[in-house]
């Protein structure tokens, strides 16, 4: 697919696939176009060419609400929680697209998965640490019972110990069968977690393959893993 921002082509002939039950990583430098790709799935921006197929349906011209209601959720870059709402109110916002039927059950599930959020359930989101806000953003996305969870830079700006906690939670979600598409600058964590990965450079897919194979690729090691 192609995506333009005015006269600037942000994505050029990008083609990738996420199979049901897989964890797939998209790595690349800041500004490579990774977040643009995720946002285009929700139509912001609209793609200029190609298709976005989800379970066989072309959703490239569908509304963001349609996409969310049909099983795709996103934990956005920068977390973007509702700062003046409590933790629990933020979580309930995540269930709007599917209604209230499962709210009590899913709140209990989120508090089991993220015990820190239960401790903070009546606090306003603005008072949480960066790591807690990231947990809240992921949990809020999960409240819509997605079939596909998109994660945009979940480790951005977090301390190493919190990054490990976040990736352990993602590992548990993957082990439970959830389909994950992970956009990350932290190539080591992303590729270690993932079944497969793609490397994006200047709006194009440069490399792809199994996560462990990309971890061992010399170009990837030199560019994203400090040569280790």
C-alpha positions as CSV (number, residue, x, y, z in Angstrom):
1,X,0.0,0.0,0.0
2,X,1.0,3.7,-0.4
3,X,0.3,6.6,2.0
4,X,0.9,10.2,1.2
5,X,1.0,13.3,3.4
6,X,0.2,16.0,0.8
7,X,3.1,15.9,-1.7
8,X,5.2,13.6,0.5
9,X,5.0,9.9,0.1
10,X,5.2,8.4,3.6
11,X,4.8,4.7,2.7
12,X,5.7,3.2,-0.7
13,X,4.4,-0.3,-1.8
14,X,4.4,-1.6,1.8
15,X,3.2,-5.2,1.9
16,X,3.0,-7.3,5.1
17,X,0.9,-9.9,6.7
18,X,-0.2,-10.8,10.2
19,X,-1.7,-14.3,10.6
20,X,-4.2,-15.2,13.3
21,X,-2.5,-16.1,16.5
22,X,0.9,-14.6,15.5
23,X,3.0,-11.9,17.1
24,X,4.5,-9.8,14.4
25,X,7.0,-6.9,14.9
26,X,7.7,-3.9,12.7
27,X,10.9,-2.3,13.6
28,X,12.8,0.7,12.2
29,X,14.3,4.1,13.1
30,X,12.2,7.0,14.3
31,X,10.5,8.6,11.2
32,X,10.6,5.4,9.1
33,X,6.8,5.3,8.8
34,X,5.9,2.7,11.3
35,X,3.2,4.7,13.2
36,X,1.8,6.0,9.9
37,X,1.2,2.4,8.9
38,X,-0.7,1.7,12.1
39,X,-2.8,4.8,11.8
40,X,-3.7,4.1,8.2
41,X,-5.5,0.9,9.4
42,X,-8.0,3.2,11.1
43,X,-8.1,5.5,8.1
44,X,-6.0,8.3,9.5
45,X,-4.5,8.9,7.0
46,X,-6.3,7.1,4.2
47,X,-4.2,5.0,1.9
48,X,-3.5,6.4,-1.5
49,X,-3.1,3.0,-3.2
50,X,-3.4,-0.7,-2.4
51,X,-5.7,-2.4,0.1
52,X,-5.9,-3.2,3.8
53,X,-7.4,-6.6,4.1
54,X,-8.7,-7.9,7.5
55,X,-10.1,-11.4,7.5
56,X,-10.6,-11.2,3.8
57,X,-12.5,-7.8,3.9
58,X,-11.0,-4.6,2.4
59,X,-11.3,-2.1,5.3
60,X,-9.2,0.6,3.7
61,X,-12.3,2.9,3.3
62,X,-14.1,1.9,6.5
63,X,-14.6,4.3,9.4
64,X,-12.4,4.0,12.5
65,X,-15.5,3.0,14.5
66,X,-16.2,0.2,12.0
67,X,-12.7,-1.1,12.3
68,X,-12.7,-1.0,16.1
69,X,-16.1,-2.6,16.3
70,X,-15.0,-5.5,14.1
71,X,-12.1,-6.6,16.3
72,X,-9.1,-4.3,15.9
73,X,-7.8,-2.3,18.8
74,X,-4.8,0.0,19.2
75,X,-2.6,1.0,22.1
76,X,-1.3,4.3,20.6
77,X,2.1,5.8,20.8
78,X,2.5,8.2,23.7
79,X,-0.3,6.3,25.6
80,X,-2.9,9.0,25.2
81,X,-5.0,8.1,28.2
82,X,-7.8,10.4,29.3
83,X,-6.0,12.4,32.0
84,X,-8.9,13.7,34.0
85,X,-10.7,10.3,34.1
86,X,-10.0,7.7,36.7
87,X,-8.2,4.4,35.8
88,X,-11.5,2.6,35.8
89,X,-13.3,5.2,33.7
90,X,-10.5,4.9,31.2
91,X,-11.0,1.2,31.0
92,X,-14.7,1.5,30.6
93,X,-14.1,3.8,27.6
94,X,-12.4,0.9,25.9
95,X,-15.5,-1.1,25.9
96,X,-17.7,1.5,24.2
97,X,-17.5,-0.2,20.8
98,X,-18.9,-3.5,22.1
99,X,-21.3,-2.3,24.7
100,X,-21.7,-3.0,28.4
101,X,-22.5,-6.7,28.4
102,X,-19.0,-7.9,29.4
103,X,-17.8,-4.9,31.3
104,X,-17.7,-6.4,34.8
105,X,-16.1,-9.6,33.6
106,X,-13.5,-7.7,31.5
107,X,-12.7,-5.3,34.3
108,X,-11.9,-8.2,36.6
109,X,-9.7,-9.7,33.9
110,X,-7.8,-6.5,33.4
111,X,-7.2,-6.1,37.1
112,X,-5.9,-9.7,37.2
113,X,-3.6,-9.0,34.3
114,X,-2.5,-5.6,35.6
115,X,-2.6,-5.7,39.4
116,X,-1.1,-2.2,39.6
117,X,-4.2,-0.8,37.8
118,X,-6.5,-2.3,40.4
119,X,-4.5,-0.5,43.1
120,X,-4.9,2.7,41.2
121,X,-8.5,2.2,40.0
122,X,-9.9,5.4,41.5
123,X,-6.9,7.6,40.7
124,X,-7.0,10.0,37.8
125,X,-4.9,8.8,34.9
126,X,-2.7,12.0,35.0
127,X,-1.4,10.9,38.4
128,X,0.0,7.6,37.1
129,X,3.6,6.9,36.3
130,X,4.6,6.5,32.6
131,X,4.7,2.7,33.0
132,X,1.3,2.7,34.7
133,X,-0.2,4.8,31.9
134,X,1.2,2.4,29.3
135,X,-0.4,-0.5,31.2
136,X,-3.7,1.4,31.2
137,X,-3.5,2.1,27.5
138,X,-3.0,-1.6,26.7
139,X,-5.7,-2.6,29.1
140,X,-8.1,-0.1,27.7
141,X,-7.5,-1.5,24.2
142,X,-8.1,-5.0,25.5
143,X,-11.5,-4.0,26.9
144,X,-12.9,-4.1,23.4
145,X,-12.1,-7.8,23.2
146,X,-10.0,-7.4,20.0
147,X,-9.1,-10.2,17.7
148,X,-6.0,-8.1,16.6
149,X,-4.2,-5.8,19.0
150,X,-1.9,-3.1,17.5
151,X,0.8,-1.7,19.8
152,X,2.6,1.5,18.9
153,X,5.9,1.9,20.8
154,X,4.8,0.3,24.1
155,X,8.3,0.7,25.6
156,X,8.9,4.3,24.6
157,X,10.3,6.4,27.4
158,X,10.0,3.7,30.0
159,X,12.6,2.5,32.5
160,X,14.2,-0.9,31.6
161,X,12.5,-2.7,34.5
162,X,9.1,-1.4,33.3
163,X,9.9,-2.4,29.8
164,X,10.5,-5.9,30.9
165,X,7.1,-5.9,32.8
166,X,5.3,-4.7,29.7
167,X,6.8,-7.3,27.4
168,X,6.1,-10.0,30.0
169,X,2.4,-9.0,29.8
170,X,2.6,-9.1,26.0
171,X,4.1,-12.5,26.2
172,X,1.2,-13.7,28.3
173,X,-1.3,-12.3,25.8
174,X,0.5,-14.0,22.9
175,X,0.6,-17.3,24.8
176,X,-3.2,-17.0,25.3
177,X,-3.6,-16.9,21.5
178,X,-4.1,-13.2,20.9
179,X,-2.8,-11.8,17.6
180,X,-0.4,-9.0,18.1
181,X,1.2,-6.5,15.7
182,X,3.9,-4.6,17.5
183,X,5.6,-1.4,16.3
184,X,8.8,-0.9,18.2
185,X,12.2,0.9,18.2
186,X,13.4,-1.6,20.8
187,X,14.4,-4.2,18.3
188,X,15.8,-6.7,20.8
189,X,12.6,-7.0,22.9
190,X,10.3,-6.8,19.8
191,X,12.1,-9.5,17.8
192,X,12.6,-11.8,20.8
193,X,8.8,-11.7,21.4
194,X,7.8,-12.1,17.8
195,X,7.2,-15.0,15.5
196,X,8.0,-12.9,12.5
197,X,9.3,-9.4,11.9
198,X,9.6,-6.7,9.3
199,X,12.2,-3.9,9.1
200,X,11.0,-0.6,7.7
201,X,13.4,2.0,6.2
202,X,12.2,5.3,4.7
203,X,8.6,4.1,4.3
204,X,9.5,0.8,2.6
205,X,9.9,-2.8,3.9
206,X,13.6,-3.5,3.7
207,X,13.8,-7.0,5.4
208,X,11.5,-9.6,6.7
209,X,11.7,-13.0,8.3
210,X,11.4,-15.0,11.6
211,X,12.1,-12.9,14.7
212,X,15.1,-15.0,15.7
213,X,16.6,-14.8,12.2
214,X,16.3,-11.1,12.1
215,X,18.0,-10.9,15.5
216,X,20.9,-12.7,14.0
217,X,21.0,-10.6,10.8
218,X,24.1,-8.5,10.6
219,X,22.4,-5.5,9.1
220,X,19.7,-5.5,11.8
221,X,22.4,-6.0,14.5
222,X,24.4,-3.1,13.3
223,X,21.5,-0.7,12.7
224,X,19.2,-1.5,15.7
225,X,21.1,-3.6,18.2
226,X,24.3,-1.6,18.6
227,X,26.3,-4.2,16.7
228,X,25.8,-6.9,19.4
